[in-house]
Amino acid sequence: RMKMSEILAPLREEIDALDQEIIALLGKRMKIVHRVATIKQRENIPVVIPERIEAVLRQAETWATAHDFDPAIARQIYEILIDHACKTEEAFLSKSA
């Protein structure tokens, strides 16, 4: 009889691989956030644009629903991502000022 850890090992490896992809994508997302901050500074665009934030949150909920993922959890994740992005932009803009 196989031990629980042996039974779960292949699935855990799949989860670990997906987690690595997710983190890589988040890193790519943050590189784009830095580019956005540069443009916002040059064009004098505010960091926080409430309509854009709400649109991103709604889109995350829609995509989550389409992929059988809890939209409320997707919204929470994106609230954290957006908060981090705004703080990153604000830090960039304060250094450049």
Solvent accessible surface area in square Angstrom, and as a share of the most:
residue,aa,sasa,rsa
1,R,276,1.01
2,M,111,0.50
3,K,136,0.57
4,M,141,0.63
5,S,58,0.38
6,E,84,0.38
7,I,92,0.47
8,L,57,0.28
9,A,39,0.30
10,P,75,0.47
11,L,104,0.52
12,R,117,0.43
13,E,117,0.53
14,E,106,0.48
15,I,99,0.50
16,D,90,0.47
17,A,51,0.40
18,L,102,0.51
19,D,68,0.35
20,Q,137,0.61
21,E,102,0.46
22,I,92,0.47
23,I,117,0.59
24,A,57,0.44
25,L,107,0.53
26,L,54,0.27
27,G,35,0.33
28,K,124,0.53
29,R,65,0.24
30,M,33,0.15
31,K,143,0.60
32,I,95,0.48
33,V,13,0.07
34,H,86,0.38
35,R,163,0.59
36,V,54,0.31
37,A,0,0.00
38,T,61,0.36
39,I,79,0.40
40,K,23,0.10
41,Q,74,0.33
42,R,165,0.60
43,E,97,0.43
44,N,139,0.71
45,I,64,0.33
46,P,89,0.56
47,V,20,0.12
48,V,71,0.41
49,I,51,0.26
50,P,87,0.55
51,E,125,0.56
52,R,154,0.56
53,I,43,0.22
54,E,61,0.27
55,A,38,0.30
56,V,20,0.11
57,L,10,0.05
58,R,130,0.47
59,Q,68,0.30
60,A,4,0.03
61,E,46,0.21
62,T,82,0.48
63,W,141,0.49
64,A,7,0.05
65,T,88,0.51
66,A,77,0.60
67,H,145,0.65
68,D,145,0.75
69,F,96,0.40
70,D,74,0.38
71,P,53,0.34
72,A,61,0.47
73,I,74,0.38
74,A,8,0.06
75,R,61,0.22
76,Q,103,0.46
77,I,78,0.40
78,Y,57,0.22
79,E,77,0.35
80,I,123,0.63
81,L,28,0.14
82,I,19,0.10
83,D,71,0.37
84,H,95,0.42
85,A,10,0.07
86,C,21,0.12
87,K,122,0.52
88,T,24,0.14
89,E,10,0.05
90,E,84,0.38
91,A,50,0.38
92,F,59,0.25
93,L,39,0.19
94,S,81,0.52
95,K,172,0.73
96,S,50,0.32
97,A,119,0.92
